């Protein structure tokens, strides 16, 4: 499969590794690079290419820390399995895959989540928002400095990032109803838990940051 590697920083200590790939150039033998390639035997080629690109990005992110040749496997809930001492997050959208990795810290619940989304079209946002936010969140979005469709995409993406950041500690899936938008501004977005999740308590809050261009945005949440 043809691809290009690059990387950028979101914070000075948060490095994001990017893979721009062409799924049409994917060949079945490309998947043999993955130790767990048998788990993807029934997937369509597009899914195989996306997964491969994500693992290439994750491999590069781990190499940044000197962990060479490591490829995250697939857990019981299809989550990435990171090597001891590290945790990370993978996302892909279209022909781009991103991954970021951080070192675990003793006596802290280390976690990070990243998500990459196309900005939802205005007419689509009006059709689907009720599955992403409730009425109180809608009021906050309407009062924000952003257009409704942009802010909805931002909240959707931030909730996806939070799921990825918390999953290792929570150990199960949870939906968008588990967390609500409590603050949104030009600088950050705050999500608050509506009920306890694993070691986290109701009203615990998490800050998301983001980058965006005209058509896509990236959100990131690092547990503090």
RODO-2510 file (C-alpha; in nm, 4 decimals, decimal comma):
residues 224
     n   res          X          Y          Z
     1     x     0,0000     0,0000     0,0000
     2     x     0,1315     0,3427    -0,0879
     3     x     0,1555     0,5880     0,2017
     4     x     0,3440     0,8895     0,3333
     5     x     0,4561     0,9581     0,6905
     6     x     0,4579     1,2888     0,8751
     7     x     0,4118     1,4168     1,2291
     8     x     0,3169     1,7287     1,4204
     9     x     0,2882     1,8464     1,7811
    10     x    -0,0322     1,9501     1,9541
    11     x     0,1409     2,0229     2,2838
    12     x     0,5205     2,0284     2,3150
    13     x     0,4971     1,6799     2,4679
    14     x     0,2123     1,5403     2,2544
    15     x     0,3384     1,4138     1,9197
    16     x     0,0872     1,3011     1,6589
    17     x     0,2035     1,0746     1,3778
    18     x     0,0161     1,0876     1,0486
    19     x    -0,0144     0,8396     0,7624
    20     x    -0,1627     0,9575     0,4329
    21     x    -0,2488     0,6410     0,2429
    22     x    -0,4078     0,5289    -0,0815
    23     x    -0,6482     0,2445    -0,0051
    24     x    -0,6784     0,1622    -0,3755
    25     x    -0,3140     0,0475    -0,3735
    26     x    -0,3680    -0,1968    -0,0856
    27     x    -0,2669    -0,5569    -0,1591
    28     x    -0,3670    -0,8553     0,0596
    29     x    -0,0023    -0,9392     0,1318
    30     x     0,0474    -0,5936     0,2862
    31     x    -0,1463    -0,7142     0,5877
    32     x     0,1158    -0,9783     0,6704
    33     x     0,3189    -0,7016     0,8370
    34     x     0,0667    -0,7214     1,1216
    35     x     0,1171    -1,0066     1,3706
    36     x    -0,2612    -1,0169     1,4144
    37     x    -0,3472    -1,0156     1,0421
    38     x    -0,5653    -1,3266     1,0808
    39     x    -0,8130    -1,1208     1,2850
    40     x    -0,8860    -0,9157     0,9741
    41     x    -0,9272    -1,2032     0,7286
    42     x    -1,2992    -1,1392     0,6729
    43     x    -1,2777    -0,7596     0,6522
    44     x    -1,3198    -0,5734     0,3255
    45     x    -1,0082    -0,4239     0,1689
    46     x    -1,1013    -0,0687     0,2702
    47     x    -1,1198    -0,1716     0,6371
    48     x    -0,7920    -0,3636     0,6063
    49     x    -0,6200    -0,0595     0,4555
    50     x    -0,7526     0,1712     0,7296
    51     x    -0,6435    -0,0673     1,0034
    52     x    -0,3008    -0,1105     0,8490
    53     x    -0,2519     0,2652     0,8169
    54     x    -0,3533     0,3145     1,1794
    55     x    -0,1038     0,0530     1,2982
    56     x     0,1713     0,2073     1,0842
    57     x     0,0996     0,5414     1,2547
    58     x     0,1035     0,3719     1,5968
    59     x     0,4315     0,1975     1,5161
    60     x     0,5852     0,5340     1,4285
    61     x     0,4481     0,6910     1,7465
    62     x     0,6057     0,4149     1,9576
    63     x     0,9345     0,4449     1,7688
    64     x     0,9506     0,8077     1,8785
    65     x     0,9905     0,6712     2,2344
    66     x     1,2512     0,4179     2,1242
    67     x     1,0048     0,1271     2,1159
    68     x     1,1017    -0,0065     1,7759
    69     x     0,9155    -0,2776     1,5884
    70     x     0,6126    -0,2722     1,8190
    71     x     0,2693    -0,3032     1,6565
    72     x    -0,0349    -0,2746     1,8868
    73     x    -0,2535    -0,5836     1,8722
    74     x    -0,6307    -0,6092     1,9083
    75     x    -0,7935    -0,6455     2,2515
    76     x    -1,1112    -0,8240     2,3533
    77     x    -1,3161    -0,5165     2,2671
    78     x    -1,1113    -0,4490     1,9509
    79     x    -0,9157    -0,1759     2,1283
    80     x    -0,5419    -0,1325     2,0530
    81     x    -0,3121    -0,3233     2,2910
    82     x    -0,0151    -0,1035     2,3753
    83     x     0,3218    -0,2301     2,5065
    84     x     0,3834    -0,2123     2,8844
    85     x     0,4557     0,1370     3,0075
    86     x     0,2743     0,3151     2,7261
    87     x    -0,0760     0,3996     2,6151
    88     x    -0,2052     0,5700     2,3056
    89     x    -0,4857     0,6284     2,0609
    90     x    -0,5490     0,5714     1,6903
    91     x    -0,7998     0,7344     1,4556
    92     x    -0,8594     0,7358     1,0828
    93     x    -1,0819     0,9238     0,8449
    94     x    -1,0839     0,8938     0,4693
    95     x    -0,7251     0,8462     0,3528
    96     x    -0,5602     0,9682     0,6758
    97     x    -0,4671     0,7781     0,9920
    98     x    -0,3334     0,9395     1,3102
    99     x    -0,1795     0,7949     1,6237
   100     x    -0,0358     0,9371     1,9434
   101     x     0,1378     0,7671     2,2353
   102     x     0,2321     0,8772     2,5867
   103     x     0,4322     0,7099     2,8616
   104     x     0,2337     0,5898     3,1597
   105     x     0,2979     0,7677     3,4879
   106     x     0,3208     0,5838     3,8205
   107     x     0,0213     0,6314     4,0521
   108     x    -0,1727     0,8173     3,7797
   109     x    -0,4546     0,7095     3,5501
   110     x    -0,2739     0,7795     3,2271
   111     x    -0,4810     0,7988     2,9128
   112     x    -0,5116     0,9799     2,5829
   113     x    -0,7733     0,9894     2,3099
   114     x    -0,7580     1,1345     1,9601
   115     x    -1,0285     1,1602     1,6952
   116     x    -1,0345     1,2938     1,3386
   117     x    -1,3663     1,3913     1,1795
   118     x    -1,5025     1,5609     0,8727
   119     x    -1,7065     1,8654     0,9699
   120     x    -2,0733     1,7690     0,9510
   121     x    -2,2743     1,9433     0,6812
   122     x    -2,5293     2,1948     0,8210
   123     x    -2,8363     2,0063     0,6944
   124     x    -2,7029     1,6753     0,8263
   125     x    -2,6279     1,8306     1,1655
   126     x    -2,9924     1,9310     1,2028
   127     x    -3,1004     1,5740     1,1271
   128     x    -2,8661     1,3867     1,3614
   129     x    -2,7930     1,6151     1,6582
   130     x    -3,0426     1,4444     1,8915
   131     x    -2,8296     1,1305     1,8863
   132     x    -2,5223     1,3254     1,9972
   133     x    -2,6401     1,5971     2,2382
   134     x    -2,9371     1,6709     2,4622
   135     x    -3,1373     1,9944     2,4880
   136     x    -2,9060     2,1516     2,7482
   137     x    -2,6011     2,0813     2,5323
   138     x    -2,7836     2,2261     2,2319
   139     x    -2,8365     2,5515     2,4219
   140     x    -2,4646     2,5697     2,5003
   141     x    -2,3789     2,5086     2,1359
   142     x    -2,6242     2,7736     2,0186
   143     x    -2,4611     3,0241     2,2564
   144     x    -2,1085     2,9303     2,1448
   145     x    -1,8962     3,1316     1,9013
   146     x    -1,9207     2,8520     1,6430
   147     x    -2,1724     2,7527     1,3789
   148     x    -2,4077     2,4767     1,4905
   149     x    -2,2661     2,2128     1,2553
   150     x    -1,9045     2,2928     1,3481
   151     x    -1,9769     2,2836     1,7217
   152     x    -2,1739     1,9595     1,6865
   153     x    -1,8811     1,7986     1,5057
   154     x    -1,6508     1,9238     1,7775
   155     x    -1,8642     1,7760     2,0554
   156     x    -1,9090     1,4479     1,8690
   157     x    -1,5352     1,4184     1,8131
   158     x    -1,4500     1,5158     2,1715
   159     x    -1,6854     1,2479     2,3051
   160     x    -1,5129     0,9927     2,0815
   161     x    -1,1735     1,1080     2,2121
   162     x    -1,2923     1,0817     2,5718
   163     x    -1,4180     0,7277     2,5135
   164     x    -1,0735     0,6281     2,3870
   165     x    -0,8939     0,8008     2,6749
   166     x    -1,1131     0,6397     2,9424
   167     x    -1,1635     0,2932     2,7960
   168     x    -0,8514     0,1351     2,9478
   169     x    -0,9679     0,2362     3,2966
   170     x    -1,3415     0,1811     3,2472
   171     x    -1,3087    -0,1464     3,0577
   172     x    -1,6422    -0,1325     2,8771
   173     x    -1,8287     0,0607     2,6143
   174     x    -2,0388     0,3628     2,7069
   175     x    -2,2460     0,5869     2,4842
   176     x    -2,2796     0,9624     2,4352
   177     x    -2,5452     0,9833     2,7079
   178     x    -2,2775     0,9085     2,9686
   179     x    -2,1143     1,2481     2,9208
   180     x    -2,2342     1,6014     2,8525
   181     x    -2,0869     1,9205     2,7184
   182     x    -2,0508     2,1689     3,0042
   183     x    -1,8373     2,4414     2,8469
   184     x    -1,7305     2,5426     2,4969
   185     x    -1,5140     2,8357     2,3920
   186     x    -1,2492     2,9324     2,1394
   187     x    -0,9848     2,7816     2,3671
   188     x    -1,1227     2,4521     2,4921
   189     x    -1,4215     2,2291     2,5474
   190     x    -1,5198     2,0630     2,8763
   191     x    -1,7068     1,7321     2,9009
   192     x    -1,8601     1,6174     3,2310
   193     x    -1,9667     1,2677     3,3326
   194     x    -2,3385     1,2204     3,3959
   195     x    -2,2794     0,9113     3,6099
   196     x    -1,9908     0,7081     3,7461
   197     x    -1,7743     0,5113     3,5033
   198     x    -1,5262     0,2680     3,6541
   199     x    -1,2972     0,4681     3,8864
   200     x    -1,4410     0,7998     3,7641
   201     x    -1,7243     0,9728     3,9455
   202     x    -2,0289     1,1662     3,8390
   203     x    -1,9372     1,5297     3,7598
   204     x    -1,5726     1,4484     3,6836
   205     x    -1,4684     1,6782     3,3992
   206     x    -1,2271     1,6474     3,1078
   207     x    -1,0824     1,9117     2,8760
   208     x    -1,0590     1,8636     2,4999
   209     x    -0,8374     2,0645     2,2671
   210     x    -0,8580     2,0682     1,8896
   211     x    -0,7149     2,1714     1,5575
   212     x    -0,9164     2,2274     1,2428
   213     x    -0,9110     2,3376     0,8828
   214     x    -1,1937     2,4147     0,6425
   215     x    -1,3261     2,0584     0,6246
   216     x    -1,1885     1,8472     0,9113
   217     x    -1,0975     1,8698     1,2783
   218     x    -0,8885     1,6767     1,5273
   219     x    -0,9768     1,6573     1,8963
   220     x    -0,7501     1,5326     2,1713
   221     x    -0,8059     1,4586     2,5390
   222     x    -0,5265     1,3681     2,7781
   223     x    -0,6197     1,2490     3,1261
   224     x    -0,4635     1,4603     3,3983
***
